[in-house]
Amino acid sequence: MATTYRDYLWFRDEEFGGWRSNGHVVSLIRDATADGVLDALGAVGRRRTGVGYAGFDQRSTEFERLGLVRPDPSADQTVQTVGVADIGKGWVLLIQQNSDYLGVDDKLFGPVTEHHEVVSHFSNVNALTRFMWWRDGQLKVSFEPMIPTGDLERARTASPAEAATVLALITEVGGIDLDDYYGTRTEFFHIEGSFALAERLTGVEVSKELLRSAVFTVAMVPTSAEPEDPYAHELPPTNPAPREPHNLG
C-alpha cells in the first residue's frame, strides 16, 4: 500500500515531542556519504553520537552547554548544528532541531545541493514550514506545506514536470491541504504529509525505527564568515595558518 501521512503519525509520539515543538529539519541526500556531506558544508567539531535521534539530541545539548551554540533561537547564529548518518543504498540522512534551518537554505546548503539530489522539509518554533526539492543542481520545488497553493502555482511555471509530480503525490499522501482557502481546518497534518511526500519522491522511509537506530555524526556548520566568541576556538579562522592535522572528534 502506498505511503500516506498516516504512516508518519508517530511523529506526534512523546519521544519526538521536543523535536516537533521546537522545530525540525529532515534532509535526504542521494548518492552521498555522511563524511562527504560534512566536508561540503565545512563542518567542524565532529563527534559521533550515541544511537539514534536521542543521541543526536544529547550531543546537540552538550554543544549548547559548552557555549559553542547559542540555545536562544532568536539570537544571531554563526553556527548551526547538524546530525548526518549513512542510511544505506547511497543515501544520507541529515537532521536539525531547535529551529535551525540550514537544510532548507538554498545558499547555505548549496555545496550539497549542487552535486546531489536532495529533498528537505522543515518546521520551526513559530509554526513556519517549508518543503524543498533540489535536482540537477537546481531548486525545482519549494513550498509552504501549511499553505502550499501559491508556491506550487509558481513552481508550475519554473519547473512544470517536478511541480506536476509533487502535486499528484500530495493528493495521494494527504495531510497537505491544497484547498483550505478559508482557514476552516481544526487539525493539521502537513508535517506528517511532508514526511510521506519525501518518501514518495525518494523511496526512502524515515521511520521511527530508523531514527532510533541510525548513528549520527554531530557537527557544527559555520553560517557566517567571522564566528564570534565563545565558540570561535572551535571554528577555523578565515585564513588559517598551516598546521599539523589533528582529530576534532
LINTA-V215314 format. One record per backbone hydrogen bond with DSSP energy under -0.5 kcal/mol. CO is the residue of the C=O (numbers start at 1). NH is the residue of the N-H. E is the energy in kcal/mol with one decimal. If there is no record, write none. Layout:
co=CO nh=NH e=E
co=CO nh=NH e=E
This chain:
co=4 nh=7 e=-1.8
co=5 nh=8 e=-2.0
co=6 nh=9 e=-1.2
co=8 nh=11 e=-1.8
co=9 nh=12 e=-2.0
co=10 nh=13 e=-2.6
co=13 nh=16 e=-1.5
co=14 nh=17 e=-1.8
co=16 nh=20 e=-2.4
co=17 nh=21 e=-2.5
co=18 nh=22 e=-2.2
co=19 nh=23 e=-1.3
co=22 nh=125 e=-0.6
co=23 nh=98 e=-0.8
co=24 nh=123 e=-2.3
co=25 nh=96 e=-1.6
co=26 nh=121 e=-2.1
co=27 nh=94 e=-2.5
co=28 nh=119 e=-2.0
co=29 nh=92 e=-2.1
co=33 nh=37 e=-2.3
co=34 nh=38 e=-2.3
co=35 nh=39 e=-2.6
co=36 nh=40 e=-2.3
co=37 nh=41 e=-1.8
co=38 nh=42 e=-0.6
co=38 nh=43 e=-2.5
co=39 nh=42 e=-1.2
co=44 nh=220 e=-2.7
co=47 nh=218 e=-3.0
co=50 nh=216 e=-0.6
co=51 nh=55 e=-1.0
co=52 nh=56 e=-2.0
co=53 nh=57 e=-2.9
co=54 nh=58 e=-2.1
co=55 nh=59 e=-2.5
co=56 nh=60 e=-2.7
co=57 nh=61 e=-2.2
co=58 nh=62 e=-1.8
co=59 nh=63 e=-1.9
co=60 nh=64 e=-1.7
co=61 nh=65 e=-2.5
co=62 nh=66 e=-2.0
co=63 nh=68 e=-2.3
co=63 nh=69 e=-0.9
co=64 nh=67 e=-1.5
co=71 nh=73 e=-0.8
co=72 nh=75 e=-1.7
co=78 nh=223 e=-2.8
co=78 nh=224 e=-0.8
co=80 nh=221 e=-3.0
co=82 nh=219 e=-2.2
co=83 nh=95 e=-2.7
co=84 nh=217 e=-2.8
co=85 nh=87 e=-0.5
co=85 nh=93 e=-2.6
co=88 nh=91 e=-1.5
co=90 nh=32 e=-2.3
co=91 nh=87 e=-2.3
co=91 nh=88 e=-0.5
co=92 nh=29 e=-2.5
co=92 nh=94 e=-0.5
co=93 nh=85 e=-2.0
co=94 nh=27 e=-2.7
co=95 nh=83 e=-2.1
co=96 nh=25 e=-1.7
co=97 nh=100 e=-1.6
co=101 nh=104 e=-2.5
co=102 nh=105 e=-2.0
co=104 nh=106 e=-0.7
co=105 nh=109 e=-2.7
co=107 nh=110 e=-1.1
co=109 nh=112 e=-1.7
co=109 nh=113 e=-2.4
co=110 nh=114 e=-2.3
co=112 nh=115 e=-1.3
co=112 nh=116 e=-1.0
co=117 nh=30 e=-2.6
co=118 nh=134 e=-2.9
co=119 nh=28 e=-2.8
co=120 nh=132 e=-2.8
co=121 nh=26 e=-2.3
co=122 nh=130 e=-1.8
co=123 nh=24 e=-0.6
co=124 nh=127 e=-2.0
co=128 nh=124 e=-1.5
co=130 nh=122 e=-2.3
co=131 nh=143 e=-2.3
co=132 nh=120 e=-2.6
co=133 nh=140 e=-2.5
co=133 nh=141 e=-1.5
co=134 nh=118 e=-1.6
co=135 nh=138 e=-1.7
co=138 nh=135 e=-2.9
co=138 nh=140 e=-0.7
co=141 nh=133 e=-2.4
co=143 nh=131 e=-2.5
co=143 nh=145 e=-0.8
co=144 nh=147 e=-0.8
co=148 nh=152 e=-2.4
co=149 nh=153 e=-2.2
co=150 nh=154 e=-1.9
co=151 nh=155 e=-2.2
co=152 nh=156 e=-1.6
co=153 nh=157 e=-0.6
co=154 nh=157 e=-0.9
co=154 nh=158 e=-1.5
co=155 nh=159 e=-3.3
co=159 nh=163 e=-2.7
co=160 nh=164 e=-2.2
co=161 nh=165 e=-1.9
co=162 nh=166 e=-2.5
co=163 nh=167 e=-2.7
co=164 nh=168 e=-2.3
co=165 nh=169 e=-2.2
co=166 nh=170 e=-2.6
co=167 nh=171 e=-1.6
co=168 nh=172 e=-0.8
co=169 nh=173 e=-2.9
co=170 nh=174 e=-2.1
co=173 nh=5 e=-3.0
co=175 nh=177 e=-0.7
co=175 nh=189 e=-0.7
co=176 nh=178 e=-0.6
co=177 nh=148 e=-0.5
co=179 nh=181 e=-2.1
co=180 nh=183 e=-0.8
co=189 nh=193 e=-2.6
co=190 nh=194 e=-1.7
co=191 nh=195 e=-2.1
co=192 nh=196 e=-2.2
co=193 nh=197 e=-2.7
co=194 nh=198 e=-2.5
co=195 nh=199 e=-2.0
co=196 nh=200 e=-2.3
co=197 nh=201 e=-2.0
co=198 nh=202 e=-2.0
co=199 nh=203 e=-3.3
co=203 nh=205 e=-0.5
co=204 nh=206 e=-0.6
co=205 nh=207 e=-1.3
co=207 nh=211 e=-2.2
co=208 nh=212 e=-1.3
co=209 nh=213 e=-1.4
co=210 nh=214 e=-2.7
co=211 nh=53 e=-3.5
co=214 nh=52 e=-3.2
co=214 nh=216 e=-0.7
co=216 nh=49 e=-2.2
co=216 nh=218 e=-0.6
co=217 nh=84 e=-2.1
co=218 nh=47 e=-2.5
co=219 nh=82 e=-2.5
co=220 nh=44 e=-2.8
co=220 nh=222 e=-0.5
co=221 nh=80 e=-1.8
co=225 nh=227 e=-0.5
co=228 nh=231 e=-1.1
co=231 nh=234 e=-1.7
co=231 nh=235 e=-0.5
co=232 nh=235 e=-1.1
co=237 nh=240 e=-0.7
co=246 nh=248 e=-0.6
